Amino acid sequence: MSYNSEALVLFIGLCFLPACFAGNYNLVKRKMKWTDAQSHCREEFSADLGSVHSEQDLSELRNIASSVTLEKIWLGLSLDVDSWSWSLEKDDFYVNKGAEFRMWKSNQPNNHGGQQNCARMNENGLWNDAFCLNPYTFVWTNLRMSKYS
């Protein structure tokens, strides 16, 4: 086998690792409260609730979500004191201000009643803040870069 062939085989083999699929979402159709969904992701998958940091990620997430029509889906975004932050806390994961990417629906977040501290994606792909105790399906990302892995 030539050097180029060996390099190609090595590259193809390496891209079966999770790192080659950054932004790959997995849907859990079981409905849970936000904190239970987050715990489930961390305990069962050594991952975290899905974080979205680009239009490309949002497009991929919409495709995944289309399999549960008319459902709302928890994202890994929550209100921490007075700012929204992603559940995946590893700062060096986000590039080009990806941690600041948001796709809020008009007039959202509104923190209705001071109790809407978690983010969900609606059927149309736009986001709302919501009561964390509501049960929704959720997504996790197979990025193994979280502080919990």
DSSP file with accessible surface (Angstrom, degrees, kcal/mol):
  #  RESIDUE AA STRUCTURE BP1 BP2  ACC     N-H-->O    O-->H-N    N-H-->O    O-->H-N    TCO  KAPPA ALPHA  PHI   PSI    X-CA   Y-CA   Z-CA
    1    1 A M              0   0  159      0, 0.0     2,-0.0     0, 0.0     0, 0.0   0.000 360.0 360.0 360.0 135.2    0.0    0.0    0.0
    2    2 A S     >  -     0   0   64      1,-0.1     4,-2.4     4,-0.0     5,-0.2  -0.267 360.0-107.1 -76.3 165.7    1.4    3.4   -0.9
    3    3 A Y  H  > S+     0   0  183      1,-0.2     4,-2.3     2,-0.2     5,-0.2   0.910 120.7  51.4 -58.2 -43.1    1.9    6.3    1.6
    4    4 A N  H  > S+     0   0  123      1,-0.2     4,-2.2     2,-0.2    -1,-0.2   0.895 109.8  49.3 -63.7 -40.4   -1.1    8.2    0.1
    5    5 A S  H  > S+     0   0   54      2,-0.2     4,-2.5     1,-0.2    -1,-0.2   0.912 110.9  49.9 -65.3 -41.5   -3.4    5.1    0.4
    6    6 A E  H  X S+     0   0  102     -4,-2.4     4,-2.5     1,-0.2    -2,-0.2   0.917 110.9  49.6 -63.3 -41.2   -2.3    4.6    4.0
    7    7 A A  H  X S+     0   0   43     -4,-2.3     4,-2.7     2,-0.2    -2,-0.2   0.907 111.0  49.7 -64.4 -40.5   -3.0    8.2    4.8
    8    8 A L  H  X S+     0   0  104     -4,-2.2     4,-2.8     2,-0.2     5,-0.2   0.933 111.3  48.3 -65.1 -44.1   -6.4    8.0    3.2
    9    9 A V  H  X S+     0   0   87     -4,-2.5     4,-2.6     1,-0.2    -2,-0.2   0.928 112.7  49.1 -62.5 -43.0   -7.3    4.9    5.2
   10   10 A L  H  X S+     0   0  111     -4,-2.5     4,-2.6     2,-0.2    -2,-0.2   0.941 112.2  48.1 -61.8 -45.7   -6.1    6.5    8.4
   11   11 A F  H  X S+     0   0  129     -4,-2.7     4,-1.7     2,-0.2    -2,-0.2   0.936 112.8  47.5 -62.1 -46.0   -8.2    9.7    7.7
   12   12 A I  H  < S+     0   0   87     -4,-2.8    -1,-0.2     1,-0.2    -2,-0.2   0.934 113.0  49.6 -62.3 -42.9  -11.3    7.7    6.9
   13   13 A G  H >< S+     0   0   43     -4,-2.6     3,-1.4    -5,-0.2    -2,-0.2   0.912 109.0  51.8 -62.9 -40.8  -10.9    5.6   10.0
   14   14 A L  H >< S+     0   0   85     -4,-2.6     3,-2.0     1,-0.3     6,-0.3   0.830  97.4  67.2 -67.0 -30.7  -10.4    8.6   12.2
   15   15 A C  T 3< S+     0   0   39     -4,-1.7    -1,-0.3     1,-0.3    -2,-0.2   0.454  84.2  72.1 -77.2   6.2  -13.5   10.3   10.9
   16   16 A F  T <  S+     0   0  152     -3,-1.4    -1,-0.3    -4,-0.2    -2,-0.2   0.483  79.7  98.6 -89.8  -2.5  -15.6    7.6   12.6
   17   17 A L  S X  S-     0   0   93     -3,-2.0     3,-1.8    -4,-0.1     4,-0.3  -0.502  91.0-112.2 -77.8 153.1  -14.7    9.2   15.9
   18   18 A P  G >  S+     0   0   49      0, 0.0     3,-2.1     0, 0.0     6,-0.2   0.826 112.1  70.1 -56.4 -30.3  -17.3   11.6   17.4
   19   19 A A  G >  S+     0   0   85      1,-0.3     3,-0.8     2,-0.1    -4,-0.1   0.794  91.9  59.1 -61.2 -25.2  -15.0   14.6   16.8
   20   20 A C  G <  S+     0   0   55     -3,-1.8    -1,-0.3    -6,-0.3    -5,-0.1   0.580 102.9  54.0 -78.8  -8.6  -15.6   14.3   13.1
   21   21 A F  G X  S+     0   0   92     -3,-2.1     3,-2.0    -4,-0.3    -1,-0.3  -0.174  74.2 168.7-117.8  38.9  -19.3   14.8   13.7
   22   22 A A  T <  S+     0   0   65     -3,-0.8     3,-0.1     1,-0.3    -3,-0.1  -0.266  71.1  23.6 -54.0 132.7  -19.3   18.0   15.6
   23   23 A G  T 3  S+     0   0    1      1,-0.3     2,-0.5    37,-0.0    -1,-0.3   0.530  83.7 148.9  88.0   5.8  -22.8   19.3   15.9
   24   24 A N    <   -     0   0   50     -3,-2.0   118,-1.6    -6,-0.2    -1,-0.3  -0.629  33.6-152.0 -77.7 122.6  -24.4   15.9   15.3
   25   25 A Y  E     -A  141   0A   4     -2,-0.5     2,-0.4   116,-0.2   116,-0.2  -0.695  11.2-160.5-101.4 149.5  -27.7   15.8   17.2
   26   26 A N  E     -A  140   0A  48    114,-2.7   114,-2.3    -2,-0.3     2,-0.4  -0.997  14.9-139.4-127.9 130.7  -29.5   12.9   18.7
   27   27 A L  E     -A  139   0A  40     -2,-0.4     2,-0.6   112,-0.2   112,-0.2  -0.727   7.8-161.8 -95.5 134.1  -33.2   13.0   19.6
   28   28 A V  E     -A  138   0A  19    110,-3.1   110,-1.9    -2,-0.4    -2,-0.0  -0.971   3.1-165.1-110.8 114.9  -34.7   11.5   22.7
   29   29 A K  E     +     0   0A 134     -2,-0.6     2,-0.3   108,-0.2    -1,-0.1   0.595  58.8 102.7 -80.0  -9.8  -38.4   11.1   22.1
   30   30 A R  E    S-     0   0A 162    108,-0.1     2,-0.4     1,-0.1   108,-0.2  -0.556  75.5-125.7 -72.4 133.6  -39.1   10.5   25.8
   31   31 A K  E     +     0   0A 108     -2,-0.3     2,-0.3   106,-0.1   106,-0.2  -0.688  40.4 159.2 -87.3 133.1  -40.5   13.7   27.5
   32   32 A M  E     -A  136   0A  18    104,-2.2   104,-2.1    -2,-0.4    42,-0.1  -0.964  44.7 -94.5-144.0 160.7  -38.8   15.0   30.5
   33   33 A K     >  -     0   0   80     -2,-0.3     4,-2.8   102,-0.2     5,-0.2  -0.374  49.8-103.8 -67.7 158.6  -38.4   18.2   32.5
   34   34 A W  H  > S+     0   0   13     98,-2.3     4,-2.6   100,-0.3     5,-0.2   0.912 120.1  45.7 -56.3 -50.5  -35.3   20.2   31.5
   35   35 A T  H  > S+     0   0   69     97,-0.3     4,-2.4     1,-0.2    -1,-0.2   0.882 114.1  49.5 -64.9 -36.0  -33.1   19.3   34.5
   36   36 A D  H  > S+     0   0   74      2,-0.2     4,-2.6     1,-0.2    -1,-0.2   0.896 110.8  50.2 -67.5 -39.7  -34.1   15.6   34.2
   37   37 A A  H  X S+     0   0    0     -4,-2.8     4,-2.4     2,-0.2    -2,-0.2   0.928 111.0  49.2 -63.1 -42.7  -33.3   15.8   30.4
   38   38 A Q  H  X S+     0   0   31     -4,-2.6     4,-2.1    -5,-0.2    -2,-0.2   0.940 112.7  47.0 -62.2 -46.4  -29.9   17.3   31.2
   39   39 A S  H  X S+     0   0   49     -4,-2.4     4,-2.9     1,-0.2     5,-0.3   0.909 110.3  53.5 -61.6 -41.8  -29.1   14.7   33.8
   40   40 A H  H  X>S+     0   0   36     -4,-2.6     4,-2.8     1,-0.2     5,-0.5   0.923 108.8  48.9 -59.7 -45.1  -30.2   11.9   31.4
   41   41 A C  H  X5S+     0   0    0     -4,-2.4     6,-1.7     1,-0.2     4,-1.6   0.916 114.8  44.6 -60.6 -44.6  -27.8   13.2   28.8
   42   42 A R  H  X5S+     0   0   46     -4,-2.1     4,-0.7     4,-0.2    -2,-0.2   0.894 120.5  38.5 -69.6 -40.1  -24.9   13.4   31.2
   43   43 A E  H  <5S+     0   0  147     -4,-2.9    -2,-0.2    -5,-0.2    -3,-0.2   0.903 125.6  33.3 -79.6 -42.4  -25.5   10.0   32.8
   44   44 A E  H  <5S+     0   0  123     -4,-2.8    -3,-0.2    -5,-0.3    -2,-0.2   0.807 134.8  19.7 -86.0 -31.9  -26.6    7.9   29.8
   45   45 A F  H  <<S-     0   0   51     -4,-1.6    -3,-0.2    -5,-0.5    -2,-0.1   0.399  88.7-125.3-120.8  -1.3  -24.5    9.5   27.0
   46   46 A S  S  < S+     0   0   53     -4,-0.7    -4,-0.2    -5,-0.3   100,-0.2   0.916  83.4  99.2  49.7  42.9  -21.6   11.3   28.7
   47   47 A A        -     0   0    0     -6,-1.7     2,-0.3    -9,-0.1    -1,-0.2  -0.599  68.3-117.3-137.3-165.1  -22.9   14.3   26.7
   48   48 A D  E     -B  141   0A   2     93,-0.7    93,-1.8    -2,-0.2     3,-0.1  -0.910  40.2 -72.2-139.2 167.0  -25.1   17.3   27.2
   49   49 A L  E    S-B  140   0A   0     -2,-0.3    91,-0.3    91,-0.2    39,-0.2  -0.263  73.8 -78.6 -55.3 149.7  -28.3   18.8   26.0
   50   50 A G        -     0   0    0     89,-2.5    26,-3.2    24,-0.3     2,-0.4  -0.241  45.1-161.1 -60.1 132.1  -27.9   20.1   22.5
   51   51 A S        -     0   0    2     24,-0.2     2,-0.5    -3,-0.1    48,-0.0  -0.902   3.4-153.9-112.1 145.7  -26.3   23.4   22.0
   52   52 A V        +     0   0    0     -2,-0.4    49,-0.1    49,-0.2     3,-0.1  -0.979  24.0 160.6-122.5 121.8  -26.7   25.4   18.8
   53   53 A H        +     0   0   40     -2,-0.5     2,-0.3     1,-0.1    47,-0.1   0.254  60.3  27.1-130.9  18.1  -24.0   27.8   17.7
   54   54 A S  S  > S-     0   0   35      1,-0.1     4,-2.2    47,-0.1    -1,-0.1  -0.985  78.1-104.4-165.2 165.6  -24.6   28.4   14.0
   55   55 A E  H  > S+     0   0  114     -2,-0.3     4,-2.5     1,-0.2     5,-0.2   0.861 120.9  56.9 -61.6 -36.2  -27.2   28.5   11.2
   56   56 A Q  H  > S+     0   0  153      2,-0.2     4,-2.2     1,-0.2    -1,-0.2   0.926 107.2  47.2 -63.4 -44.2  -25.8   25.1   10.0
   57   57 A D  H  > S+     0   0   10      2,-0.2     4,-2.8     1,-0.2    -1,-0.2   0.920 111.2  52.0 -61.1 -43.9  -26.4   23.6   13.4
   58   58 A L  H  X S+     0   0    0     -4,-2.2     4,-2.7     1,-0.2    -2,-0.2   0.914 108.5  50.7 -61.5 -40.7  -29.9   25.0   13.5
   59   59 A S  H  X S+     0   0   64     -4,-2.5     4,-1.9     2,-0.2    -1,-0.2   0.929 111.5  47.6 -62.3 -44.7  -30.6   23.5   10.1
   60   60 A E  H  X S+     0   0   51     -4,-2.2     4,-2.1     1,-0.2    -2,-0.2   0.925 111.9  50.4 -63.1 -41.7  -29.4   20.1   11.2
   61   61 A L  H  X S+     0   0    0     -4,-2.8     4,-2.9     1,-0.2    -2,-0.2   0.908 107.5  53.3 -64.9 -40.0  -31.5   20.3   14.4
   62   62 A R  H  X S+     0   0   95     -4,-2.7     4,-1.4     1,-0.2    -1,-0.2   0.896 107.9  51.4 -61.3 -39.7  -34.6   21.2   12.4
   63   63 A N  H  < S+     0   0  110     -4,-1.9     4,-0.3     2,-0.2    -1,-0.2   0.925 112.4  45.3 -63.2 -43.6  -34.1   18.1   10.3
   64   64 A I  H >< S+     0   0   50     -4,-2.1     3,-1.5     1,-0.2    -2,-0.2   0.930 112.3  52.1 -63.6 -45.0  -33.8   15.9   13.3
   65   65 A A  H >< S+     0   0   14     -4,-2.9     3,-2.2     1,-0.3    -1,-0.2   0.750  90.5  76.8 -66.5 -23.3  -36.8   17.6   15.0
   66   66 A S  T 3< S+     0   0   76     -4,-1.4     3,-0.5     1,-0.3    -1,-0.3   0.726  81.9  69.6 -63.5 -16.3  -39.0   17.1   11.9
   67   67 A S  T <  S+     0   0   67     -3,-1.5    -1,-0.3    -4,-0.3     2,-0.3   0.615  99.1  49.7 -76.8 -11.5  -39.3   13.4   13.0
   68   68 A V  S X  S-     0   0   19     -3,-2.2     3,-1.0    -4,-0.1    -1,-0.3  -0.606  89.3-160.7-122.2  70.1  -41.4   14.5   16.0
   69   69 A T  T 3  S+     0   0  108     -3,-0.5     3,-0.1    -2,-0.3    -3,-0.1  -0.130  70.5  14.3 -55.8 145.7  -43.9   16.8   14.2
   70   70 A L  T 3  S+     0   0  145      1,-0.2     2,-0.4    53,-0.1    -1,-0.2   0.804 100.5 125.9  58.6  32.5  -45.8   19.3   16.4
   71   71 A E    <   -     0   0   53     -3,-1.0     2,-0.3    -6,-0.2    -1,-0.2  -0.904  55.6-137.0-117.1 150.3  -43.4   18.8   19.3
   72   72 A K        -     0   0   58     -2,-0.4    65,-0.9    50,-0.1     2,-0.4  -0.808  22.6-152.2 -99.6 147.7  -41.4   21.2   21.2
   73   73 A I  E     -Dc 121 137A   1     48,-2.2    48,-3.2    -2,-0.3    65,-0.3  -0.980  12.3-123.2-129.9 129.5  -37.8   20.2   22.0
   74   74 A W  E     -Dc 120 138A   0     63,-2.8    65,-1.2    -2,-0.4   -24,-0.3  -0.461  24.9-160.5 -66.3 139.3  -35.6   21.2   24.9
   75   75 A L  E     -     0   0A   0     44,-2.4     2,-0.5     2,-0.2    44,-0.4  -0.745  33.1-106.6-108.1 166.8  -32.3   22.9   24.1
   76   76 A G  E    S+     0   0A   0    -26,-3.2    11,-3.5    -2,-0.3     2,-0.5  -0.050  84.1 112.8 -85.2  36.3  -29.3   23.1   26.4
   77   77 A L  E     + E   0  86A   0     -2,-0.5    42,-2.3    42,-0.4     2,-0.3  -0.924  38.3 164.3-113.7 129.6  -29.9   26.8   27.0
   78   78 A S  E     -DE 118  85A  26      7,-2.4     7,-2.7    -2,-0.5     2,-0.6  -0.969  41.7-101.7-143.4 160.2  -31.0   28.2   30.3
   79   79 A L  E     - E   0  84A  37     38,-2.9     2,-0.6    -2,-0.3     5,-0.2  -0.711  31.9-168.6 -84.1 119.5  -31.2   31.4   32.2
   80   80 A D  E >   - E   0  83A  95      3,-3.3     3,-1.6    -2,-0.6     2,-1.3  -0.918  64.2 -55.0-114.0 102.9  -28.4   31.7   34.7
   81   81 A V  T 3  S-     0   0  129     -2,-0.6    -2,-0.1     1,-0.2     3,-0.0  -0.498 125.8 -16.6  62.1 -88.8  -29.0   34.7   37.0
   82   82 A D  T 3  S+     0   0  139     -2,-1.3     2,-0.3     1,-0.0    -1,-0.2   0.207 126.6  60.9-131.4  17.9  -29.5   37.4   34.3
   83   83 A S  E <  S-E   80   0A  65     -3,-1.6    -3,-3.3    -5,-0.0     2,-0.4  -0.994  76.2-114.9-144.1 153.2  -28.0   35.9   31.1
   84   84 A W  E     +E   79   0A  39     -2,-0.3     2,-0.3    -5,-0.2    -5,-0.2  -0.681  38.3 175.2 -86.2 134.7  -28.7   32.9   28.9
   85   85 A S  E     -E   78   0A  40     -7,-2.7    -7,-2.4    -2,-0.4     2,-0.2  -0.982  30.2-108.7-141.4 153.4  -25.9   30.2   28.7
   86   86 A W  E     -E   77   0A  10     -2,-0.3    -9,-0.3    -9,-0.2   -35,-0.1  -0.524  21.8-128.4 -79.9 147.7  -25.5   26.8   27.2
   87   87 A S  S    S+     0   0    4    -11,-3.5     2,-0.8    -2,-0.2    -1,-0.1   0.851  97.5  79.5 -61.9 -37.6  -25.4   23.7   29.3
   88   88 A L        -     0   0    3    -12,-0.2    -2,-0.2   -39,-0.2    58,-0.0  -0.656  65.8-177.4 -74.2 108.6  -22.1   22.7   27.6
   89   89 A E        +     0   0   92     -2,-0.8     2,-0.9    -4,-0.1    -1,-0.2   0.454  36.9 121.7 -96.2  -1.4  -19.8   24.9   29.6
   90   90 A K    >>  -     0   0   81      1,-0.2     3,-1.7     2,-0.1     4,-0.6  -0.491  47.9-160.6 -69.2 104.0  -16.4   24.3   27.9
   91   91 A D  G >4 S+     0   0  140     -2,-0.9     3,-0.8     1,-0.3    -1,-0.2   0.833  83.7  57.5 -58.1 -38.6  -15.5   27.8   26.8
   92   92 A D  G 34 S+     0   0  116      1,-0.2    -1,-0.3    -3,-0.1    -2,-0.1   0.564  91.4  73.8 -77.2  -1.4  -12.9   26.8   24.2
   93   93 A F  G <4 S+     0   0   24     -3,-1.7     2,-0.3    52,-0.1    -1,-0.2   0.899  83.6  77.0 -70.3 -40.4  -15.5   24.7   22.4
   94   94 A Y    <<  -     0   0   31     -3,-0.8     2,-0.3    -4,-0.6     3,-0.2  -0.552  64.2-172.6 -79.6 133.2  -17.3   27.8   21.0
   95   95 A V    >   +     0   0   92     -2,-0.3     3,-1.4     1,-0.2    -2,-0.0  -0.890  63.4  12.2-122.2 153.3  -15.6   29.6   18.1
   96   96 A N  T 3  S-     0   0  162     -2,-0.3    -1,-0.2     1,-0.3    -2,-0.0   0.894 132.9 -56.7  50.1  44.9  -16.5   32.9   16.5
   97   97 A K  T >  S+     0   0  153     -3,-0.2     3,-1.9     1,-0.1    -1,-0.3   0.793  89.4 153.8  59.9  30.9  -18.9   33.8   19.3
   98   98 A G  G X   +     0   0    3     -3,-1.4     3,-1.4     1,-0.3    -1,-0.1   0.799  64.1  66.1 -59.6 -28.4  -20.9   30.6   18.8
   99   99 A A  G 3  S+     0   0   33      1,-0.3    -1,-0.3    -8,-0.1   -13,-0.1   0.722  98.1  55.1 -67.0 -17.2  -22.0   30.6   22.4
  100  100 A E  G <  S+     0   0  124     -3,-1.9    -1,-0.3   -47,-0.1    -2,-0.2   0.450  76.7 123.2 -96.2  -0.2  -23.9   33.8   21.6
  101  101 A F    <   +     0   0   36     -3,-1.4     2,-0.3    -4,-0.2   -49,-0.2  -0.410  35.3 169.1 -65.0 130.7  -26.0   32.3   18.8
  102  102 A R        -     0   0   64     -2,-0.1    -2,-0.0   -49,-0.1   -49,-0.0  -0.993  29.9-169.7-142.4 149.7  -29.7   32.6   19.4
  103  103 A M        +     0   0   38     -2,-0.3    24,-2.6    25,-0.0     2,-0.1  -0.410  27.3 174.5-135.0  56.5  -32.8   32.1   17.3
  104  104 A W  B     -f  127   0A  55     22,-0.2    24,-0.2     4,-0.1     3,-0.1  -0.355  32.4-118.1 -68.1 142.8  -35.5   33.6   19.5
  105  105 A K    >   -     0   0   89     22,-3.1     3,-1.7     1,-0.2    -1,-0.1  -0.369  55.3 -70.5 -67.0 156.9  -39.1   33.9   18.3
  106  106 A S  T 3  S+     0   0   97      1,-0.3    -1,-0.2    -2,-0.1    20,-0.0  -0.233 123.6  14.6 -52.7 137.8  -40.4   37.5   18.2
  107  107 A N  T 3  S+     0   0  146      1,-0.2    -1,-0.3    -3,-0.1    -2,-0.1   0.690 104.2 160.3  65.2  23.0  -40.9   38.9   21.7
  108  108 A Q    <   +     0   0   35     -3,-1.7    -1,-0.2     1,-0.1     2,-0.1  -0.919  40.0  39.2-123.8 152.1  -38.9   36.1   23.3
  109  109 A P        +     0   0   49      0, 0.0    -1,-0.1     0, 0.0    -2,-0.1   0.613  65.0 153.1 -75.9 147.3  -37.4   35.5   25.8
  110  110 A N        -     0   0   84     -2,-0.1     4,-0.2    19,-0.1     3,-0.2   0.459  43.4-139.8-118.2  -6.0  -40.0   37.2   28.0
  111  111 A N    >   -     0   0   53      5,-0.2     3,-3.0     1,-0.2     4,-0.1   0.894  25.6-146.0  45.6  52.3  -39.5   35.2   31.2
  112  112 A H  G >  S-     0   0  120      1,-0.3     3,-1.6     2,-0.2     4,-0.2  -0.195  76.4  -2.9 -51.3 123.1  -43.3   35.1   31.8
  113  113 A G  G 3  S-     0   0   63      1,-0.3    -1,-0.3    -3,-0.2    -2,-0.1   0.624 117.3 -82.2  68.4  11.2  -44.0   35.3   35.5
  114  114 A G  G <  S+     0   0   42     -3,-3.0    -1,-0.3    -4,-0.2    -2,-0.2   0.713 117.6  96.6  68.0  20.0  -40.3   35.2   36.2
  115  115 A Q    <   +     0   0  123     -3,-1.6     2,-1.1    -4,-0.1    17,-0.6   0.373  44.7  98.2-122.8   0.4  -40.4   31.5   35.9
  116  116 A Q        +     0   0   23     -4,-0.2    15,-0.2    15,-0.2    -5,-0.2  -0.725  36.1 145.8 -98.1  91.3  -39.3   30.7   32.3
  117  117 A N        +     0   0   57     -2,-1.1   -38,-2.9    13,-0.4     2,-0.3   0.299  49.3  68.6-110.4   6.3  -35.7   29.8   32.7
  118  118 A a  E    S-DG  78 130A   2     12,-1.8    12,-2.8   -40,-0.2     2,-0.4  -0.925  70.2-130.5-128.6 154.2  -35.2   27.2   30.0
  119  119 A A  E     + G   0 129A   0    -42,-2.3   -44,-2.4   -44,-0.4   -42,-0.4  -0.844  21.7 179.9-109.1 141.0  -35.2   27.3   26.2
  120  120 A R  E     -DG  74 128A  35      8,-2.4     8,-2.1    -2,-0.4     2,-0.5  -0.932  26.1-124.4-131.0 155.9  -37.1   25.1   23.8
  121  121 A M  E     -DG  73 127A   4    -48,-3.2   -48,-2.2    -2,-0.3     6,-0.2  -0.877  27.7-141.5 -99.7 133.2  -37.3   25.0   20.1
  122  122 A N    >   -     0   0    8      4,-3.4     3,-2.2    -2,-0.5   -50,-0.1  -0.328  33.8 -91.5 -84.1 174.1  -40.8   25.2   18.6
  123  123 A E  T 3  S+     0   0   94      1,-0.3   -53,-0.1     2,-0.1    -1,-0.1   0.783 126.6  54.3 -56.8 -29.8  -42.1   23.3   15.6
  124  124 A N  T 3  S-     0   0   91      2,-0.1    -1,-0.3     1,-0.0     3,-0.1   0.418 119.5-107.1 -88.5   1.6  -41.0   26.2   13.3
  125  125 A G  S <  S+     0   0    1     -3,-2.2     2,-0.2     1,-0.4    -2,-0.1   0.335  82.0 121.9  91.3  -8.1  -37.4   26.1   14.5
  126  126 A L        -     0   0   49     -5,-0.1    -4,-3.4     1,-0.0    -1,-0.4  -0.523  58.6-120.1 -85.7 160.1  -37.7   29.4   16.5
  127  127 A W  E     -fG 104 121A   0    -24,-2.6   -22,-3.1    -6,-0.2     2,-0.3  -0.753  24.9-176.5-108.4 148.1  -37.0   29.4   20.2
  128  128 A N  E     - G   0 120A  13     -8,-2.1    -8,-2.4    -2,-0.3     2,-0.2  -0.952  29.7-118.3-128.4 153.3  -39.0   30.3   23.3
  129  129 A D  E     - G   0 119A   1     -2,-0.3     2,-0.3   -10,-0.2   -10,-0.2  -0.625  44.3-179.7 -82.4 153.0  -38.2   30.5   26.9
  130  130 A A  E     - G   0 118A   0    -12,-2.8   -12,-1.8    -2,-0.2     2,-0.4  -0.962  37.4 -80.7-149.9 164.5  -40.4   28.0   28.9
  131  131 A F    >   -     0   0   73     -2,-0.3     3,-1.9   -15,-0.2   -15,-0.2  -0.586  38.6-139.3 -69.7 125.1  -41.1   26.7   32.3
  132  132 A a  T 3  S+     0   0   27    -17,-0.6   -98,-2.3    -2,-0.4   -97,-0.3   0.688  97.6  64.5 -63.5 -18.8  -38.4   24.1   33.1
  133  133 A L  T 3  S+     0   0  125   -100,-0.2    -1,-0.3   -99,-0.1  -100,-0.1   0.582  76.8 105.0 -84.0  -9.0  -40.9   21.8   34.7
  134  134 A N  S <  S-     0   0   53     -3,-1.9     2,-0.5     1,-0.1  -100,-0.3  -0.498  75.6-123.4 -69.1 138.2  -42.8   21.2   31.4
  135  135 A P        +     0   0   73      0, 0.0     2,-0.3     0, 0.0  -102,-0.2  -0.744  43.5 156.5 -87.8 125.0  -42.0   17.8   29.9
  136  136 A Y  E     -A   32   0A  31   -104,-2.1  -104,-2.2    -2,-0.5   -63,-0.2  -0.953  45.7-101.2-136.1 161.0  -40.7   17.9   26.3
  137  137 A T  E     - c   0  73A   3    -65,-0.9   -63,-2.8    -2,-0.3     2,-0.3  -0.278  47.8-161.7 -68.0 169.8  -38.6   15.7   24.1
  138  138 A F  E     -Ac  28  74A   0   -110,-1.9  -110,-3.1   -65,-0.3     2,-0.3  -0.958  15.8-130.1-153.9 166.4  -35.0   16.8   23.8
  139  139 A V  E     -A   27   0A   0    -65,-1.2   -89,-2.5    -2,-0.3     2,-0.3  -0.908  13.7-165.8-120.8 149.7  -31.8   16.6   21.9
  140  140 A W  E     -AB  26  49A  28   -114,-2.3  -114,-2.7    -2,-0.3     2,-0.4  -0.925  16.1-133.9-127.4 156.6  -28.3   15.8   22.9
  141  141 A T  E     -AB  25  48A   1    -93,-1.8   -93,-0.7    -2,-0.3  -116,-0.2  -0.892  11.9-134.6-112.0 143.7  -25.1   16.3   21.0
  142  142 A N        +     0   0   21   -118,-1.6     2,-0.4    -2,-0.4  -121,-0.1   0.280  60.9 131.0 -83.7  16.5  -22.4   13.7   20.8
  143  143 A L        -     0   0    9   -119,-0.2     3,-0.5     1,-0.1   -95,-0.2  -0.535  44.5-160.9 -66.6 122.8  -19.7   16.2   21.4
  144  144 A R        +     0   0  114     -2,-0.4    -1,-0.1     1,-0.2   -97,-0.1  -0.074  65.7  98.8 -97.2  35.9  -17.6   14.6   24.1
  145  145 A M        +     0   0   80      3,-0.0    -1,-0.2   -55,-0.0   -52,-0.1   0.405  50.1 115.9-105.0   1.1  -16.0   17.9   25.1
  146  146 A S  S >  S-     0   0    5     -3,-0.5     3,-1.7  -100,-0.2   -58,-0.1  -0.283  78.5-115.4 -70.2 157.7  -18.2   18.7   28.1
  147  147 A K  T 3  S+     0   0  124      1,-0.3    -1,-0.1    -2,-0.0   -59,-0.0   0.609 113.6  64.6 -67.3  -8.5  -16.7   19.0   31.6
  148  148 A Y  T 3         0   0   87   -102,-0.0    -1,-0.3  -101,-0.0  -101,-0.1   0.459 360.0 360.0 -94.9  -2.9  -18.8   15.9   32.4
  149  149 A S    <         0   0   85     -3,-1.7  -102,-0.1    -5,-0.0  -103,-0.1  -0.357 360.0 360.0 -89.6 360.0  -17.2   13.5   30.1
